């Protein structure tokens, strides 16, 4: 027989955070811009624990734009006589 008192002492497990969840992604975007504003979210503590656990392991090189001049997109000239109606003189 199972003692019900033992079951009452256990805390219910919190469901894991899904990184693809739109709510989490929105919170994450807000948190990176303004942590004070993200603190108002109802699941802030849960998301913050997950973010601090995952973020250090999720390091990638920052995406930067190439340095240098602009790339021109010139049209290639067609060779003479191609695509031009020939005159029958």
trRosetta pair geometry for C-beta under 8 A, 3 or more apart (Angstrom, degrees):
i j d omega theta_ij theta_ji phi_ij phi_ji
2 6 7.3 -109 179 52 82 119
2 7 7.1 51 152 -36 117 119
3 6 4.8 83 84 -2 99 105
3 7 7.7 179 99 -4 58 84
4 7 5.5 -55 -155 37 47 112
4 8 6.4 48 150 -24 73 104
5 8 5.7 -53 -148 33 34 113
5 9 6.8 37 155 -24 64 103
6 9 6.1 -55 -156 27 33 111
6 10 7.4 32 151 -20 62 102
7 10 6.1 -53 -158 26 38 110
14 46 6.6 -156 177 -124 142 117
16 50 7.9 116 -169 -105 69 128
17 21 7.1 -109 -176 21 69 134
17 24 5.7 119 -175 -106 106 146
17 46 6.5 156 -70 147 114 98
17 47 6.3 126 -119 -107 146 60
17 50 4.1 -27 29 -90 149 168
18 21 4.1 103 79 -35 99 104
18 24 6.6 180 76 7 61 144
19 24 6.3 -114 -130 108 32 142
19 25 7.6 82 173 -69 56 85
19 54 7.3 -162 -85 168 127 171
20 24 8.0 56 59 57 19 121
20 25 7.4 -1 -161 -45 25 121
21 24 4.2 75 73 10 103 107
21 25 6.7 -178 87 -10 52 86
22 25 5.5 -56 -141 40 33 112
22 26 6.2 37 158 -21 66 105
23 26 5.9 -54 -150 35 28 111
23 27 6.5 28 152 -17 62 106
23 43 7.4 61 140 40 123 140
24 27 5.6 -55 -148 38 33 111
24 28 6.1 36 153 -23 67 106
24 47 5.8 180 -131 -121 84 114
24 50 7.7 -42 -145 85 129 145
25 28 5.6 -50 -144 34 31 114
25 29 6.5 33 155 -18 62 103
26 29 5.9 -53 -150 35 31 110
26 30 6.4 27 154 -14 64 108
27 30 5.7 -60 -150 42 31 110
27 31 5.9 34 153 -24 68 109
27 38 5.8 100 -168 -147 77 106
27 41 5.3 39 -117 -96 114 175
27 43 7.2 -86 -76 78 162 98
27 44 7.3 -166 -157 -102 130 61
27 47 5.1 -22 117 175 149 169
28 31 5.6 -51 -141 35 29 113
28 32 6.5 29 159 -20 63 103
28 47 7.3 -135 -63 178 75 122
28 51 6.5 169 -111 -104 93 124
29 32 6.1 -54 -149 32 28 107
29 33 6.7 13 156 -6 61 110
30 33 6.0 -69 -153 45 31 103
30 34 6.3 -50 177 55 70 85
30 37 5.7 -109 176 101 108 110
30 38 4.6 147 112 -82 102 94
30 41 7.6 130 79 -45 144 128
31 34 7.5 -96 -129 71 19 43
31 35 5.6 41 -158 -103 68 63
31 38 3.9 34 -84 -65 73 172
31 47 7.6 -162 -44 125 148 122
31 48 7.5 176 -128 -94 148 81
31 51 6.8 -48 104 -130 162 173
33 37 7.7 -22 92 46 92 130
34 37 4.0 41 109 15 121 114
34 38 6.6 155 94 -16 67 86
35 38 5.5 -58 -145 39 36 112
35 39 6.6 51 154 -37 66 97
36 39 5.8 -44 -158 14 33 118
37 40 6.4 -44 -175 12 43 112
38 41 5.7 -26 -174 -2 57 117
38 44 6.1 136 143 -123 76 107
38 47 8.0 -110 172 92 115 133
39 44 5.3 83 -142 -158 37 160
40 44 7.2 124 54 -54 20 139
41 44 4.4 131 68 -62 88 87
41 47 7.0 -9 100 25 139 141
43 46 4.7 -51 -176 47 86 117
43 47 5.4 85 123 -23 93 104
44 47 6.0 -65 -143 43 26 106
44 48 5.8 26 161 -23 66 112
45 48 5.8 -56 -142 36 26 112
45 49 6.5 29 157 -21 62 103
46 49 6.1 -54 -153 31 27 110
46 50 6.6 21 152 -11 62 108
47 50 5.7 -58 -150 41 34 110
47 51 5.9 35 153 -23 69 110
48 51 5.5 -52 -139 37 30 113
48 52 6.2 26 162 -15 65 107
49 52 6.2 -60 -147 40 24 105
49 53 6.3 21 155 -18 61 113
50 53 5.8 -63 -149 38 29 111
50 54 6.0 7 163 -3 68 116
51 54 6.3 -65 -136 47 24 97
51 55 5.4 31 169 -34 66 116
52 55 6.2 -36 -115 26 23 115
52 56 7.7 23 -180 -14 50 99
53 56 8.0 -82 174 27 18 96
53 57 8.0 -14 145 8 54 116
54 57 6.0 -80 -162 48 43 103
54 58 5.5 29 153 -21 82 123
55 58 5.7 -69 -135 41 28 108
56 59 6.9 -13 -177 -42 38 105
78 82 5.0 -130 167 78 112 108
78 83 5.5 -30 163 30 165 130
79 82 5.1 64 68 4 83 123
80 84 7.6 -35 -167 21 54 139
81 84 6.2 -97 -132 47 20 109
81 86 7.2 28 -147 -85 82 101
